[in-house]
Each structure stands twice: as C-alpha cells, then as structure tokens.
Amino acid sequence: MTALIDDFSRRVRYVRISVTDRCDFRCVYCMSEEMTFLPRAQVLTLEELEQVARAFTELGVEKIRLTGGEPLVRQGIDGLVERIGGLPGLRELAMTTNGASLGKHAVALKRGGLSRLNISLDSLDPGRFRRLTRTGDLAKVIDGIHAAQDAGFERIKLNAVILKGRNDDEVLDLVDFARTEGLDISFIEEMPLGDVSDHSRGETFYSSDDVQARIETRHALLPSAESSLGPSRYFRMHDSDSRIGFISPHSHNFCSTCNRVRVTVEGRLLLCLGNEHSVDLRHTLRRYPGELEPLKAQIVAAMALKPERHHFTTDGDVQVVRFMNMTGG
C-alpha cells in the first residue's frame, strides 16, 4: 500500500482535512445565518486528525490542506500544525482561512511547518464584506494578510467567490489589490452545496469565463502550466509576479485530473466534492485507536468509490445537501 489509485487511474496525492465545522464568519454562499454545529463527541480529536494525516502520507499523499469551517478557531491548531508539518514524505502543508485570526497565529503556523496559505477575500468594501460574511471585519482580514507576510509566508493566495450582482464589479479591484500586495488570487465559481437562505444560486452564478473577460479589459492573461496540485488553472500577467487562478467546477470541469479527497471533521472520507460517496473513518479510528494499518486499508479500499466526475448545474438546484463548512472549505 504505497499509493492511492482510483478506478480511473487517477493517483490521489492531495488530501484536504477539515479540523472544525465552526467558523467566526457566516458567508452567504457557505452557510445559513443560523447554524447548528456538531457536538464535541462527533468531532475528531487532534490526535485522530494527526493519525489521519499520518495514514495518508504513508500512502503517498504529498500535500495536506487544513480547512474548516475556520481552522484557526480550533483550540490547539498551532500544535496540530507542528505535528503534521513534521511528517515524513509530506511536501506541502497548507491551510485555507478567512484570515481574521492570522495576527495571533501566523508566526506559530510558519514556525510549525505550514508552508502555504489561502485567504478568503470576496470584497474590498467594508460594508459589502460585512454583508457577504454577515459577521466579518475587513480590517482584521487585511491585518491578517500583512501578519502572514511579516511571518515569512510566500505565494499567499487569495480566494474570491464571485457572485453576479453582489461582487462581480470588484473583480478588477481584487486583481489590483493582489498585484499591489504581491499576492496570487483565484476566482471561484459558487458551488451548489447546502440550501443557503440568502440567495438563489441560479441568479448569482458568474462563470470563470465572465471573470476572465473582465480582467482582460485591463490585463492580458497568459496561460501557465504551473500547478499547486489543486484545481486552479493559472495565468500570468507580463508586468506582475502575481498569478491569476480560476476554479471552475461548472464551466471548466476538472474531474479528469482530480487528485484529491477530503476528510470531514466528523471523520467521513469524501471521495468527491460533488457527490455523497464516503466512508466512515471515525469508526475505524475509535475501534483501533493509534493503529495505522486498519485505517490505511480502509482508505485504500475507498478508492473504488471515487466517481468519475461530479454533475453540478447552474440552475440553482442544490446537488449536495451538506453545507460547505461541513465539507471542508
């Protein structure tokens, strides 16, 4: 058991592990305003999360991304990063965060072995940012970006979910902010996960092609073969080191090259973002505490469940009932 290969000859090299379903934001495309979070007993312990990471690296996974919810609200996150960051064979440990707590954590995360940060930023207008996140303070996120830069993080990437009629008019402002700050940025099509109460997804869908066309009114984009092992298609600009990425689950399906699986904070191994195929790792973790071989065997067997592709639509239907915070952002 040295590599994870699915039935379509795709090798899994990357796992996204959710460390919490909780978040200090309530972003309109991710959650409903009133959320019920998991009881503590259903959440993997820090030791169990480390065991999952260790099993995947022993099976040849090269990249782990810690997600949530918001990973920085999980008590003990700095120590977990330090333990996972030292695993043999791991080439990259990354995290996706809303950035609001990076002022407190950035130095410890860098020291612990975190090598890459993705920071969600959907608007540069404080009032609009508050409306999109329901609770977020833009100034804290900007301060968090600067704290991460000061801590020595390189190639920090912004993630922006673009919604028609909500923030599509800020695409160029977000690009210019990334250029000024020396950041990369990926624009993400909204994913139909969970029945959000704020809007109809059919009305707010804004494709990556629309985003790219808007950017190219000001900046010529040059296709790049660069890869971060994730789903972003990258482009360069001739006058900037910043990369522009597009994550396009609707308009440019990336399933044929999918090398990723996800583990939810309750221990479900999700074989596909857009399907419910999963297996319960928590049961194995708690039946065989501290043992890697039963866990590794279960992960290897699960590869047969990984589907060929997802089938997202843009008509507003909810294809998957779980919210993004339950999936691992």
C-alpha positions in Angstrom: 0.0 0.0 0.0 2.3 2.7 -1.3 0.0 4.8 -3.5 -3.7 5.6 -3.8 -5.1 4.9 -7.3 -8.8 5.1 -8.2 -10.7 3.1 -10.8 -10.0 5.8 -13.4 -6.2 5.6 -13.0 -6.0 8.9 -11.1 -3.5 9.0 -8.3 -4.6 10.7 -5.1 -1.7 12.9 -4.0 -3.6 15.6 -2.0 -6.0 15.4 0.9 -8.0 18.3 2.5 -8.7 17.7 6.2 -11.3 19.7 8.0 -10.4 20.4 11.6 -13.7 22.1 12.6 -17.1 22.8 11.2 -17.3 26.0 13.2 -16.5 29.5 11.8 -16.5 33.0 13.1 -18.0 34.2 9.7 -21.3 33.2 8.2 -20.5 33.7 4.5 -23.7 33.7 2.4 -22.5 31.1 -0.1 -21.2 28.7 2.6 -23.8 28.7 5.5 -27.2 29.7 6.6 -27.3 32.5 9.1 -28.4 30.2 11.9 -26.3 27.1 12.0 -26.2 24.1 14.3 -22.7 22.7 14.7 -21.6 19.2 15.6 -21.4 18.0 19.2 -17.9 17.6 20.5 -18.2 13.8 20.7 -18.8 13.6 16.9 -15.7 15.7 16.1 -12.3 14.1 15.6 -9.8 14.8 18.3 -6.5 16.4 17.5 -4.8 13.1 17.9 -7.2 11.5 15.5 -6.7 14.2 12.9 -2.9 13.7 13.2 -3.4 9.9 12.8 -5.5 10.5 9.6 -2.7 12.8 8.2 -0.1 10.2 9.1 -2.0 7.4 7.3 -2.4 9.5 4.2 1.3 10.4 4.0 2.3 6.8 4.4 0.0 6.1 1.4 1.9 8.5 -0.7 -0.1 11.8 -0.3 2.3 14.7 -0.8 0.1 17.6 0.1 -2.3 18.2 3.0 -4.5 21.3 3.3 -6.2 22.0 6.7 -9.6 23.5 6.3 -12.8 24.2 8.2 -15.2 25.9 8.9 -12.4 28.2 10.0 -9.4 26.2 11.1 -8.0 28.9 13.4 -11.0 28.7 15.7 -10.0 25.1 16.6 -8.3 25.1 20.0 -4.8 23.6 19.7 -4.4 24.3 16.0 -0.8 25.5 16.3 0.3 22.3 17.9 -1.5 20.2 15.3 0.2 22.1 12.5 3.6 21.4 14.1 2.9 17.7 14.4 1.6 17.3 10.9 4.2 19.6 9.4 6.9 17.2 10.5 5.5 14.0 8.9 7.9 12.2 6.6 7.1 12.4 2.9 4.9 15.5 3.2 6.0 18.0 0.6 3.5 20.8 1.4 1.2 21.6 4.4 -1.3 24.3 3.5 -4.3 26.0 5.1 -7.4 27.8 3.9 -8.5 30.5 6.4 -10.6 33.7 6.5 -7.5 35.4 7.8 -9.2 37.2 10.7 -7.1 35.4 13.3 -3.8 35.4 11.5 -2.5 38.2 13.6 -2.5 35.8 16.5 -1.4 32.7 14.8 0.8 33.5 11.7 4.2 33.2 13.4 3.4 29.9 15.2 2.0 28.4 12.0 5.1 29.3 10.0 7.4 28.0 12.7 5.3 24.8 12.9 5.8 23.9 9.2 2.8 25.4 7.4 4.1 26.3 4.0 1.2 27.8 2.2 -1.8 30.0 3.0 -5.0 30.6 1.1 -7.0 33.5 2.5 -10.7 34.1 1.5 -11.4 37.7 0.4 -14.6 38.4 -1.6 -14.8 42.2 -1.3 -12.6 45.2 -0.5 -15.5 47.3 0.6 -16.0 47.1 4.4 -19.8 47.3 4.2 -20.2 44.8 1.4 -17.6 42.5 3.1 -19.8 42.6 6.2 -22.9 41.7 4.2 -21.2 38.8 2.4 -19.7 37.4 5.6 -22.5 38.5 7.9 -20.0 38.9 10.8 -16.6 39.7 9.3 -14.4 42.7 9.8 -12.4 43.5 6.6 -9.7 45.4 8.5 -8.9 42.3 10.6 -8.5 40.2 7.4 -6.2 42.9 5.8 -4.2 43.0 9.0 -4.0 39.1 8.9 -2.7 39.2 5.4 0.1 41.6 6.5 0.8 39.5 9.6 1.3 36.4 7.3 3.6 38.3 5.0 5.6 39.5 8.1 5.8 36.0 9.3 7.6 34.9 6.1 4.8 33.2 4.1 5.4 33.4 0.4 3.0 33.0 -2.5 0.0 33.7 -0.3 -3.2 33.2 -2.4 -6.5 35.0 -2.1 -9.7 33.1 -2.8 -12.6 35.1 -4.1 -16.1 33.6 -4.8 -17.7 35.9 -7.4 -21.5 36.3 -7.3 -23.4 38.1 -10.0 -24.9 41.3 -8.7 -23.1 41.0 -5.4 -19.4 41.5 -6.0 -18.7 40.9 -9.7 -18.0 44.6 -10.1 -14.9 44.2 -7.8 -13.0 41.7 -9.9 -10.6 44.3 -11.2 -10.2 45.9 -7.8 -9.3 42.5 -6.3 -6.8 41.8 -9.1 -5.2 45.2 -8.5 -5.1 44.6 -4.7 -3.3 41.2 -5.3 -0.8 42.9 -7.6 -0.1 45.7 -5.2 0.3 43.4 -2.2 2.4 40.7 -4.1 -0.3 38.0 -3.8 -1.8 35.4 -6.0 -5.6 35.2 -6.4 -8.0 32.5 -7.5 -11.6 33.3 -8.6 -14.0 30.6 -7.7 -17.4 29.7 -9.2 -20.0 29.3 -6.5 -20.6 25.6 -5.7 -24.2 24.3 -5.1 -23.6 22.8 -1.7 -26.2 23.2 1.0 -29.6 25.1 0.8 -28.4 28.6 1.6 -31.1 31.0 2.7 -29.6 34.3 1.4 -30.0 33.9 -2.4 -30.8 31.8 -5.4 -27.7 30.3 -6.8 -29.1 30.3 -10.3 -29.4 34.1 -10.1 -25.9 34.7 -8.7 -23.9 32.3 -10.9 -21.0 34.1 -12.5 -18.7 32.0 -14.6 -14.9 32.0 -14.7 -15.1 33.0 -18.4 -17.0 36.1 -17.4 -14.4 36.9 -14.7 -11.5 36.3 -17.2 -13.2 38.6 -19.8 -13.5 41.3 -17.2 -9.8 41.0 -16.2 -8.7 41.1 -19.8 -10.2 44.5 -20.3 -7.2 45.7 -18.3 -4.6 42.9 -18.1 -3.6 40.4 -20.8 -3.6 36.9 -19.2 -1.0 34.4 -20.4 -1.8 30.7 -19.8 0.6 29.0 -17.4 1.4 25.3 -16.9 2.0 25.9 -13.2 0.2 23.7 -10.7 -0.4 23.7 -7.0 -1.8 20.2 -7.1 -5.2 21.8 -6.7 -7.9 22.7 -9.2 -6.8 26.2 -10.1 -6.0 26.9 -13.8 -3.3 29.6 -13.6 -2.5 32.6 -15.8 0.3 35.2 -15.6 0.5 38.9 -16.4 3.6 40.2 -18.2 4.0 43.1 -15.7 3.4 41.3 -12.4 4.6 38.3 -10.4 1.0 37.7 -9.2 -0.7 34.6 -10.6 -4.4 34.7 -11.5 -6.2 31.4 -11.0 -9.7 30.1 -11.9 -11.5 27.3 -10.1 -14.4 26.4 -12.4 -16.4 23.4 -11.2 -19.2 24.4 -13.6 -17.7 25.9 -16.7 -14.3 24.0 -16.9 -14.8 20.7 -15.2 -11.6 19.5 -13.7 -12.7 16.0 -12.8 -10.5 14.1 -15.3 -7.3 15.2 -13.4 -8.8 15.1 -9.9 -6.1 14.0 -7.4 -7.9 15.0 -4.2 -10.1 13.6 -1.5 -11.5 15.3 1.6 -11.9 14.2 5.3 -14.6 16.0 7.2 -14.1 16.9 10.9 -16.5 14.1 11.8 -14.2 11.6 10.0 -16.1 11.0 6.8 -13.7 10.4 3.8 -15.4 12.2 0.9 -14.2 10.8 -2.5 -15.8 13.7 -4.4 -16.8 17.3 -3.6 -20.0 17.0 -5.6 -21.1 13.5 -4.6 -22.1 11.8 -1.4 -19.7 8.8 -1.8 -18.0 8.5 1.5 -16.7 6.1 4.2 -16.6 6.4 8.0 -13.0 6.7 9.2 -14.1 7.8 12.7 -15.4 4.3 13.4 -12.1 2.7 12.5 -10.1 5.4 14.4 -12.0 4.7 17.5 -12.2 0.9 17.1 -8.4 0.7 16.6 -7.0 3.7 18.5 -3.5 4.6 17.5 -3.3 1.9 14.8 -2.5 2.9 11.3 -2.8 -0.3 9.3 -6.6 -0.7 9.6 -7.1 2.9 8.7 -4.8 2.7 5.7 -6.6 -0.4 4.5 -9.9 1.4 4.7 -8.6 4.4 2.8 -7.2 2.1 0.0 -10.5 0.2 -0.3 -12.4 3.5 -0.5 -10.6 4.5 -3.8 -13.1 2.2 -5.6 -15.9 4.6 -4.6 -14.3 7.7 -6.1 -16.7 8.6 -9.0 -15.5 9.7 -12.5 -17.0 13.2 -12.1 -19.5 15.5 -10.4 -22.6 16.8 -12.1 -23.1 20.4 -10.9 -25.7 22.5 -12.7 -26.1 26.3 -12.7 -29.9 26.4 -12.5 -30.0 26.9 -8.7 -30.7 23.4 -7.7 -28.9 22.0 -4.7 -26.9 19.0 -5.8 -25.5 18.2 -2.3 -27.4 18.9 0.9 -24.3 19.3 3.1 -23.0 22.9 3.6 -19.5 23.8 2.6 -18.5 24.2 6.2 -19.4 20.6 6.7 -17.5 19.5 3.6 -14.2 21.3 4.4 -13.9 24.6 2.5 
